[in-house]
Amino acid sequence: MPPVKKQYRVLIVRLGAMGDILHSLPAVTALREAHPGWFLGWAIEPQWRELFGTGEARPGTPAMPLVDRVHIVPAKRWAKSPLSPATLGDIRRVRRELREAQYDVAVDLQGAVRSAMIARWARTGKVIGEAAPREPIAKWLFQQRVATSGVHVIEQSLEVVNAILRERLPVMLPYLPHDADADERAARLAQPFVLISPGAGWGAKRWPAERYGAVASTLAKAGYGVVINAGAAGTHSGEEKLAEEIVQSSAMYQSPVPVQPLAMSIAELTAVTRRASLVIAGDTGPLHLACALGRPVVGIFGPTDPARNGPFGCAFRVLRHPESVRDHTRRVEPEAGLLTITPEAVADAALELLQETP
């Protein structure tokens, strides 16, 4: 292992989305634990900034427990108007920030051409990435390519991070921030409760709302409160509509207690998830947040492979039809195999897991 100066400076590039960032956090947490004196930076899309807390603070503080600096990179916004003066000015800002930070190495955990280019902007002389990244052309922007053998993306990210000093870091539950106000509001929820998060990145992964409603009613009859994640507060997202549909559907099944929709920021979702007895969701960020917090989960999977992208490091049950095929095409309608999963199967898995995990 080569000698490393005490304040080695490492840039992590993982812009989004929420679940993918959460899959990268265990590796970076292990890096922080192994090298507490290192300076860690992270390049990220602005909407996921709350995953690192607020403010610029040293590791171990409630404000920012994992990284020393967050670089805001609104790459999706840039793509909408790539030649506008605002975009070009913002790109210059990010490039200047990254170079002024004087990183020794950049690690691309996204494996896309866009993320690899941003890693190169730091001018570290050493950009590390997977030998077979998600976008194959990205590998030509890496100075060091890591052949990964792990099945799950969390294991693959750890292998890439290990390459910084040719270490063998352990898989760890990640650091996630506490927000005092959000924790206080979450504490007011009646216990015990199950959190249902019905949204998904695209329609093929989205289990029907009326089925979630039937599950919610079953759980309510078993004595559990049910909270529905209605997405970010004030955004009028599709998740808000899904949550209302679940509430209406649960009423049709004569739920004995109100099923509560709750619009939440990331900080609030984190606080509520910490207190949930169980989380039920598809392959989506809130499911991976629950695992990152060590909460038990029931995952409802269709076109994505749970062996690669599913629950990891927590108590879980995964439901997936054996004929579902891995397909990341952004289809609108639910995948056929997903529709074979019944509310009874999900409710049974949830109640079984609730009994096993105090």
N, C-alpha and C positions, 0 to 999 in steps of 0.2 A: 504494500500500500504506500503510495507516495506521500511525502510530508505535506501537510496542509497548514496554512497560516491560521491563526486563531479566529480571525474574522472572515472566514471564507464566505463568499457572497454567491448565493444561488438564486436564479430566477426560474420560477415555475410558470409555464404557459398552459393554461387550461381555461379557455374563455367561457365555456358553457357546455351543455345546459346543466340544470340543477343536479340531476342524477349523475351525470358524468363528472361533475366537480366533486360530488360526494364520494364517488368511486376513487378519485385521486387523493382524497384527504388522508386515508390510512397510511399511505406511503410517505406523505410529507410529514405526518405526525411522527412516524417512526424516525424520520430524518431529524426532526426537531429534538426528539428525545435523545438520540444518539449524539447530537452536536448542538447543545443548547447555546453555544457561543456564536454560532453561524448567523449571518444575516440572510433571511429568506424573504424574497419578494414573489408576488403572484400577479400575473396579468389576467384580467377577467372582464367579462361584459358587465356593465353597470347594474343590471337588474339582480345580479347574484352577490352584490357587495355585502349584503347583510350576513351572508354565511361566515364572514370573518369578523363580525362585530363592527363597531364604529370607532373612529379616531385612530391615531397612530400611537400605539403603546407597545411596550415590550411583551414578549411571550409570558404567559402565566397570568396576565391581568384579565379582568372580565371584558375589557374593551376589545382586545385582540389577542386571543390565546395562542395563535399558531404562527402568523407571519408578521414580519416587521414592517412591510410596506405592501400596499395594494395599488397596482397600476390599472386605472380604468381604461378599457379598450373597447369602445362602442363599434366593433367591427361590422355588426349587422346594419347599423345605421349608415356606416360608410358605404356599404354595398348598394344602398338605395340611391345614393347620389355621389358616386366615386370621384367626380371631377369638380364638385362644388368647392368654393373657397373655404367654407366651414369644414368640410371633410379634409381637405389638404392641410389646413391649419391644425386640425386635431391630430392628423398623422404626424406632422412635424413635432407637435407637443409630446406625443408618446415616444417617438424616436429619441427626442432629446432627454426625456425622463429616464429611459432605459440606459442610455449611454452614460448619463451623469451618475447613475447608481453604481457604475463600475463593477458589474457582476463578473465573477470568475467563470461561471458556467451557466448555460441555459438548458432547461429540461423541458421538452415538448411532450406533454402527456395527452395531447389531442390528436396528433397524427394527421393534421390537415395542412394543405399548402399555406393557408392563411396563418395558422398558428406557427408554423415553421418559419415563415417570413418574419413574423413579429419577434420570434426568438433570435433570429439573425440580426435584427435591429439593435440588439444589446451589444453587439460587437465583442462577444466574449472570446471568440476564437475556438469555442467548443460548444456545440449544440448537440445534445443527446436526444435520440428518439428511437422508436421501434424500427427494426429492420423491415417489418411488413406493416406499415402504418395503414390507417383507414383509407387515406388517399395515397396510393402507391407512389405518385410523383414526389410526395413530400420527403421521401427518404433521401433524395439527392440534395436536400438542404441541410441534412444532418452531417456533422463531422464525425459523430460516433453513432453507429447503429447497433441496437441491442436485439438479438434474437430471443424472443420471449417464448416460454413453454407453458406458462400458467393458463388454466382454462378460463378462470374468471378475470374480468378486466381489472379488479383490485389487485390480483396477483401479478398481472402483466405490468401495471403501473409500478408496483414495488420492484420488479425486476429492472425497469428502466432507471428508477431512482438509485437502486443498488449500484448501478454502473458508474455513478459519480466517483466513488472511491473503491469500487469492486468489493462492496460489503455484502453481508447477508442480514439485512434488517428484518425484524419480525413484523408480522401483520398486527396492527393495533386498531382499537376503536379510536376514531379521530377526535381531536379537540373541536368542540363547537361552542360558540359564545353563549353566555347568559345575558339576558336583558332584564333588568330589575322590574321595569314596568310591565313587560310582557309576562314575566313569571308571576307577578302579583295578580294579573287578570286571569291567567290560567288556573291559579289556585282557587278561584271562585267557582270553577266548574264542579258539579256534583260528582263524587266518585262512587263506584267505578264507572268508567265510560270507555266506549270503543270509538275510535276515530276512523271514519270512512273517507277516502279521497278518491272520487270517481273520475277525475280528469286524466288525460293522457296526451302525449305529444301529437298523436294523430288518431283518426277514427278507428283504424283497424285494431288498435290496442284497447279501445274503450268498451268495457262491458256495459250493457244497457242499464240505464238509470232505474227502470222499474224493478230490475232484479236486485239492485242494491237496496231498493225500498223494501222488498220482501225480506232480505237479510236483516235490515235495520229493525223491522217489526219483530222478527224472531229473537233478536238479541234483547230488545226491550222487554219482551215477554219473559226472558230469562233473568231479568233484573238489572240489565246494564243500560246506562245512559248511552245515547248515540249522538256523536257530533259529526257533522258533515263539513268537510273542507270545501268552502265556497270560493276558493281562490283569493287573490290579493284584494284587499279592501279598496273600494272606489274605482275598480278597473272595469266593471261591467263585463267580465270575461264570460266565456262559455261555461266555466265551472260554476258560476253563480246560478245559471239556468239549470245545470245538471243537479245542483243541490236542491233547488226548489222542486224539481221533478221527483227527486228521491223522497222529499218530505211528503209530497202529495201521494206518492205511491205507498209509502208506509202507512198513511192514514187509511188507505183503501184496505190494507191488511189489518186494520183495527189495532194499531200499535197502542199499548197501554200508557205510554209516556210520550211526551213530545220529542220528536227527532229534531235536533237543533242544527240549523245551518250556521256556519260561522266564517265570515270573510276575515282573512288574516294576512298580515305581513309575514315575511320569512321569520323574523324574530318571534312573532306570536305563534306561528305554526311550530317552531322549534320548542317553545315553552309548552304548548298544548300537547305535542307529541311526547315530551318527557313524562307527562302525567297520564298518558293513555294506557289502559290495560292491554290494548291490542290495536293494531292498525290494519285495515283492509284496503287494498288498492291494487291497481294493475302495475305494469312496468312504467313507473313514473317517479319523479323526484321525491314526493312525500313518502313513498314506500322505502326508498333508499335512505332518506333522512331518519326514518324509524329504526332501520337497521344500524345506522351510524350511532344512534342514541341507545342501542342495546334493547329496543323494545321488540316484543314478539309481533310477527306479521303474518298475514295470509295474503299471498300474491296470486293474482288472477292473470295468467299469461296466455297469449295467443301467438302472434307472428314473431315475437322475440324470444331468444333462447335463455331460459332461466339459469342454465349452467354457466353462461357467460355474463349475463346482465342481471341475474336474479338476486334474492336475498343472500346476504353473506355476513357471517359473524353474529347472528342472532338466532333465537328460536323462531322457526317458521314452518309454514305449510305452503306449498306451491301447487296450484291446480292448473293443468294444461292438458289439452287433448293430445294423444300420441300422434295424431296425424297433422297437427299444426306444423307448418313449415316456416323456417326462419326467412323473413321477408321484411325489409325496411322500407318498402314502397309506401309512400304517404297516401294510402287509400282512405276513403271517407267512411265506408261501411265497416262494421266489426268483422274481423276475420272469422271464417266459418267454424273453425275449431273452438274459438272463444265462445261462440254461441251455444256449444254443447255443454258448457259448464252451467249447472243449475244453481239456483239460490239455495236449495237444500244442501248441496255439496259444500258450498261456501260457508253456510251457517254451521254445518256440522264440524268443519275444519276449525272454524273460529271458536266454537264452544269447547272442542277438544283441547285446543291450545290454551284457552283461558283456564281450564281446569288443571293443566300441567304446569303453568307458569304463574306462581302466586303474584 
